[in-house]
Structures are given as structure tokens and as C-alpha cells.
Amino acid sequence: PGLTATVLMGTLDTATSPGTTYTPLVGADLTLAAGTDVRLPLERDFEYAVLAMSGEAHVDGVPLVPGSMLYLCCGRDELPLRADSDAGLMLLGGEPFEEELIMFWNWIGRSQEEIVQARRDWMEGSRFGEVKGYDGAPLPAPELPPVPLKPRGRVR
């Protein structure tokens, strides 16, 4: 009642996207009508982020305005959502990575070498495909910093 969820990737409650995933995850476009006050079922082992796209909503009691994002750690069975006006949210979630990862621009790797290779592949146009319908030149990747990239581990 008042909530429409379009599952873009993965599974949310009983809805599953036809897209292929390689790890358990979810990406869903949530639309809340004004006056909505619901609880969305979640996977307890997932961590989540909710990005406010339009309108204003309260997520787990926290007010979100467009452009703001709320991180939600593992251990939740449901997510309270409330909208006083029409609102759009993006729900992203999945099982946390157990290993340390390096993040840079659009890439995630397990080592500096993987990031360097991903950048090289991007610049050569040999790995990431094309955006259909986009007529412009590919977006150039930023230069890598002259220092080693720092891996990030799972934060609990």
C-alpha cells in the first residue's frame, strides 16, 4: 500500500530480476506515495544503502532528501519507510565482501595491479563494452595517483 518496488537486479522479498548476478545482491527502485508508512522485508545477512532520488522520505527514522544516502549494516529483517510526500529511493544491498578491496573511480579490485589493468582496459576500450545510444566519446579515466591505493576491509 503506497510502495512500488521495481527490482532491477537480484531479489527483493518475493520478486527477482531476470538479470544475471554473480553474488547475492539487490538493486531496487522504490516509489513511495505521499502518506506511505510501510516496513520493507530485508535479507538479514545483507548490508544496504538507500539513495534518495526525489521527494523526501524517512528511512529507519532518518530523513533523506534527494542526493543523500544512508548506509544500513547487516542484521536487519525489515526497513521502516515513511513518506509525507511522493518520494523515490534506490535500494542497493548485498552480502558484504569478506576480503579487503581497493576502490578507484568505477573499479573494484583485489590488488593495485587489478586496478591498473582495469584502467588500461577501459582506456583501450577492450573490456567494458559500449553504452548503446550514446554518441559521444568514451569518458576518459582519471590518472591513478602516484602513491599505492589503500585497500578497505569490511567495517563492522
Residue frames relative to the residue before (quaternion, step in Angstrom):
aa qw qx qy qz dx dy dz
P 1.0000 0.0000 0.0000 0.0000 0.00 0.00 0.00
G 0.8424 0.0899 -0.0995 0.5220 3.56 -0.34 1.25
L 0.7091 0.3797 -0.2457 0.5409 3.59 1.28 -0.16
T 0.0435 -0.7536 0.6556 0.0206 3.55 -0.97 0.96
A 0.0760 -0.7959 0.6005 0.0137 3.57 -0.79 1.04
T 0.1086 -0.7609 0.6381 0.0464 3.55 -0.85 1.03
V 0.2455 -0.7850 0.5538 0.1298 3.57 -0.46 1.21
L 0.2350 -0.8001 0.5439 0.0936 3.55 -0.51 1.26
M 0.7891 -0.0271 0.0668 0.6101 3.55 1.10 -0.77
G 0.8061 0.2679 -0.2021 0.4874 3.55 -1.03 0.78
T 0.5553 -0.5955 0.4765 0.3316 3.54 -1.24 -0.60
L 0.0169 -0.7545 0.6560 -0.0003 3.52 -1.12 0.83
D 0.8147 -0.0660 -0.0254 0.5755 3.55 -0.57 1.24
T 0.7989 -0.2586 0.1878 0.5095 3.64 -0.51 -1.09
A 0.6084 0.5563 -0.3496 0.4452 3.61 1.28 0.00
T 0.0624 -0.7961 0.6019 0.0009 3.56 -0.94 0.96
S 0.4324 -0.6847 0.5312 0.2490 3.56 -0.97 0.92
P 0.4794 -0.6572 0.4850 0.3210 3.62 -1.10 0.54
G 0.5004 0.6759 -0.4174 0.3443 3.61 1.25 -0.18
T 0.4846 -0.6625 0.4973 0.2812 3.55 -1.22 0.59
T 0.0411 -0.7682 0.6384 0.0235 3.56 -1.00 0.88
Y 0.3310 -0.7596 0.5317 0.1753 3.55 -1.18 0.56
T 0.7317 0.1756 -0.1736 0.6353 3.55 1.35 0.03
P 0.5873 -0.5606 0.4230 0.4023 3.61 -1.15 0.41
L 0.2304 0.7695 -0.5602 0.2024 3.58 -0.67 1.14
V 0.1521 -0.7607 0.6165 0.1350 3.53 -1.35 0.03
G 0.0003 -0.7240 0.6896 0.0184 3.49 -1.28 0.69
A 0.1064 0.8163 -0.5557 0.1160 3.59 -0.57 1.11
D 0.3330 -0.6987 0.6044 0.1888 3.51 -1.13 0.86
L 0.0990 -0.8108 0.5767 0.0142 3.58 -0.59 1.18
T 0.0792 -0.7722 0.6297 0.0316 3.56 -0.92 0.96
L 0.0974 -0.7973 0.5954 0.0166 3.55 -0.76 1.10
A 0.3416 -0.7205 0.5683 0.2029 3.56 -0.88 0.97
A 0.6400 -0.5179 0.3972 0.4055 3.56 -1.19 0.55
G 0.7935 0.2937 -0.2359 0.4779 3.57 -0.96 0.90
T 0.4720 0.6842 -0.4361 0.3448 3.59 1.27 -0.03
D 0.0628 0.7480 -0.6579 0.0608 3.55 -1.07 0.86
V 0.1969 0.8020 -0.5240 0.2084 3.58 -0.05 1.34
R 0.3021 -0.6938 0.6126 0.2282 3.52 -1.39 0.10
L 0.2321 -0.7890 0.5615 0.0914 3.55 -0.64 1.20
P 0.4183 -0.7068 0.5019 0.2713 3.65 -0.74 0.96
L 0.1080 -0.7943 0.5971 0.0290 3.57 -1.03 0.87
E 0.4867 -0.6016 0.5383 0.3338 3.53 -1.37 0.25
R 0.4754 -0.7215 0.4339 0.2554 3.56 -0.62 1.16
D 0.7142 0.4618 -0.2547 0.4603 3.62 1.05 -0.72
F 0.5883 0.5732 -0.3701 0.4340 3.60 1.26 -0.03
E 0.2417 -0.6642 0.6639 0.2441 3.50 -1.36 0.32
Y 0.1996 -0.8075 0.5520 0.0577 3.57 -1.09 0.73
A 0.0904 -0.7175 0.6780 0.1317 3.48 -1.43 0.19
V 0.1538 -0.7591 0.6257 0.0931 3.55 -1.09 0.75
L 0.1448 -0.7840 0.6023 0.0411 3.55 -0.75 1.15
A 0.3253 -0.7374 0.5602 0.1914 3.58 -0.81 1.03
M 0.1998 -0.8072 0.5506 0.0737 3.57 -0.70 1.13
S 0.7944 -0.0881 0.0937 0.5937 3.59 0.98 -0.83
G 0.7832 0.2959 -0.2348 0.4939 3.54 -1.21 0.49
E 0.4281 -0.6624 0.5343 0.3041 3.53 -1.29 -0.32
A 0.0069 0.7948 -0.6049 0.0485 3.54 -0.94 0.94
H 0.3150 -0.6869 0.6125 0.2320 3.52 -1.34 0.33
V 0.0819 -0.7854 0.6135 -0.0045 3.54 -0.75 1.14
D 0.8155 -0.0828 -0.0055 0.5728 3.56 -0.50 1.22
G 0.7173 -0.4613 0.2323 0.4677 3.56 1.08 0.82
V 0.6177 0.5382 -0.3393 0.4621 3.60 1.28 -0.13
P 0.3671 -0.7310 0.5204 0.2450 3.63 -0.72 0.97
L 0.0899 -0.7844 0.6130 0.0282 3.57 -0.96 0.95
V 0.1452 -0.7550 0.6349 0.0765 3.55 -1.05 0.88
P 0.6938 -0.4848 0.3055 0.4363 3.62 -1.13 0.47
G 0.7770 0.3059 -0.2689 0.4799 3.52 -0.95 1.02
S 0.6474 0.4944 -0.3380 0.4713 3.59 1.21 -0.21
M 0.1829 -0.7792 0.5948 0.0748 3.53 -1.19 0.68
L 0.1774 -0.7716 0.6055 0.0809 3.54 -1.08 0.83
Y 0.2685 -0.7489 0.5879 0.1465 3.57 -0.87 1.03
L 0.0810 -0.7833 0.6163 0.0119 3.56 -1.02 0.90
C 0.3275 -0.7784 0.5045 0.1798 3.58 -0.53 1.16
C 0.7113 -0.4432 0.3436 0.4238 3.54 -1.36 0.17
G 0.6666 0.5472 -0.3704 0.3451 3.52 -1.34 0.26
R 0.5941 0.5658 -0.3665 0.4388 3.60 1.23 0.18
D 0.3007 -0.7461 0.5697 0.1682 3.56 -1.03 0.84
E 0.8006 0.0503 0.0062 0.5970 3.55 1.18 -0.56
L 0.2666 -0.7557 0.5818 0.1390 3.52 -1.31 0.40
P 0.3124 -0.7496 0.5516 0.1903 3.60 -0.61 1.10
L 0.0366 -0.7859 0.6168 -0.0238 3.57 -0.88 1.04
R 0.0507 0.7867 -0.6132 0.0499 3.57 -0.95 0.90
A 0.0307 -0.7899 0.6124 -0.0040 3.55 -1.00 0.88
D 0.2806 -0.7558 0.5701 0.1583 3.56 -0.81 1.03
S 0.7443 0.1471 -0.1169 0.6408 3.56 1.31 -0.40
D 0.6834 -0.4442 0.3404 0.4688 3.59 -1.21 0.21
A 0.0188 0.8122 -0.5800 0.0598 3.58 -0.93 0.91
G 0.1898 -0.7558 0.6162 0.1143 3.53 -1.25 0.57
L 0.0434 -0.7967 0.6022 -0.0247 3.55 -0.91 1.00
M 0.2278 -0.7177 0.6329 0.1800 3.55 -1.26 0.44
L 0.1653 -0.7758 0.6050 0.0690 3.56 -0.78 1.10
L 0.0165 -0.7788 0.6262 -0.0323 3.55 -0.81 1.08
G 0.2068 0.7981 -0.5473 0.1437 3.58 -0.86 0.85
G 0.1502 0.7823 -0.5981 0.0882 3.49 -1.32 0.26
E 0.6619 -0.4593 0.3874 0.4482 3.51 -1.34 0.02
P 0.4760 -0.6736 0.4739 0.3083 3.60 -0.85 0.87
F 0.4927 -0.6196 0.5174 0.3250 3.54 -1.16 0.61
E 0.3765 -0.7374 0.5199 0.2101 3.56 -0.93 0.88
E 0.7038 0.4538 -0.2582 0.4817 3.57 1.15 -0.59
E 0.5635 -0.5546 0.4715 0.3907 3.54 -1.30 0.24
L 0.1148 -0.7965 0.5929 0.0290 3.56 -1.02 0.86
I 0.2934 -0.7068 0.6115 0.2012 3.51 -1.26 0.51
M 0.1095 -0.7913 0.6005 0.0351 3.56 -0.86 0.99
F 0.1530 0.7604 -0.6214 0.1109 3.54 -0.95 0.92
W 0.8412 -0.0606 -0.0319 0.5363 3.54 -0.80 1.13
N 0.8133 -0.2139 0.1701 0.5137 3.63 -0.57 -1.10
W 0.6659 0.5356 -0.2841 0.4348 3.57 1.22 0.10
I 0.1184 -0.7316 0.6658 0.0864 3.50 -1.31 0.55
G 0.0599 0.8072 -0.5822 0.0766 3.57 -0.82 0.99
R 0.5210 -0.6368 0.4751 0.3119 3.52 -1.31 0.23
S 0.7853 0.1442 -0.0838 0.5962 3.58 1.28 -0.22
Q 0.6575 -0.4777 0.4053 0.4186 3.54 -1.33 0.27
E 0.6356 0.5505 -0.3279 0.4306 3.57 1.00 -0.85
E 0.6419 0.5146 -0.3319 0.4616 3.61 0.99 -0.76
I 0.6477 0.5046 -0.3196 0.4730 3.60 1.01 -0.75
V 0.6304 0.5235 -0.3258 0.4715 3.59 0.97 -0.85
Q 0.6727 0.4869 -0.2955 0.4723 3.61 0.92 -0.88
A 0.6334 0.5255 -0.3360 0.4579 3.60 0.98 -0.79
R 0.6453 0.5061 -0.3214 0.4734 3.59 0.97 -0.82
R 0.6419 0.5204 -0.3191 0.4640 3.58 0.92 -0.91
D 0.6646 0.5020 -0.2997 0.4652 3.60 0.89 -0.95
W 0.6318 0.5324 -0.3297 0.4568 3.59 1.00 -0.81
M 0.7002 0.4779 -0.2725 0.4550 3.56 0.81 -1.03
E 0.6903 0.4544 -0.2739 0.4920 3.61 1.11 -0.65
G 0.3874 -0.7416 0.4657 0.2881 3.59 1.24 -0.29
S 0.4894 0.7232 -0.3805 0.3045 3.57 1.21 0.43
R 0.7929 0.3626 -0.1639 0.4615 3.61 1.14 -0.26
F 0.7832 0.4253 -0.1856 0.4138 3.57 0.92 -0.82
G 0.5246 -0.6623 0.4135 0.3392 3.59 1.19 0.15
E 0.4588 -0.6632 0.5165 0.2881 3.53 -1.31 -0.28
V 0.4376 -0.6477 0.5480 0.2978 3.52 -1.29 0.37
K 0.3468 -0.7588 0.5159 0.1943 3.57 -0.39 1.24
G 0.7976 0.2819 -0.2288 0.4817 3.55 -0.95 0.92
Y 0.6167 0.5040 -0.3556 0.4891 3.61 1.25 -0.12
D 0.2261 -0.8264 0.5077 0.0906 3.58 -0.56 1.19
G 0.5720 0.6218 -0.3782 0.3784 3.59 1.21 -0.27
A 0.6507 -0.4837 0.4067 0.4209 3.51 -1.37 0.08
P 0.5922 -0.5612 0.4211 0.3962 3.60 -1.11 0.52
L 0.5328 -0.6186 0.4784 0.3234 3.54 -1.09 0.74
P 0.3668 -0.7387 0.5064 0.2516 3.63 -0.66 0.96
A 0.4675 -0.6677 0.5055 0.2831 3.55 -1.07 0.75
P 0.5040 -0.6307 0.4792 0.3443 3.59 -1.05 0.61
E 0.5786 -0.5622 0.4559 0.3759 3.54 -1.24 0.47
L 0.4772 -0.6357 0.5174 0.3170 3.55 -1.13 0.61
P 0.5242 -0.6304 0.4549 0.3476 3.60 -1.02 0.66
P 0.5492 -0.6486 0.4203 0.3179 3.60 -1.15 0.54
V 0.6459 0.4601 -0.3223 0.5170 3.59 1.26 0.28
P 0.6174 -0.5422 0.3926 0.4132 3.62 -1.14 0.40
L 0.4457 -0.6631 0.5318 0.2808 3.55 -1.08 0.77
K 0.3849 -0.7438 0.5094 0.1978 3.55 -0.98 0.89
P 0.3746 -0.7229 0.5274 0.2428 3.61 -0.77 0.96
R 0.2605 -0.7353 0.6066 0.1533 3.52 -1.27 0.56
G 0.2462 -0.7547 0.5902 0.1467 3.53 -0.95 0.86
R 0.6665 -0.4725 0.3857 0.4286 3.52 -1.31 0.08
V 0.2445 -0.7601 0.5880 0.1293 3.55 -0.86 0.98
R 0.1098 -0.7906 0.6002 0.0517 3.55 -0.86 0.94
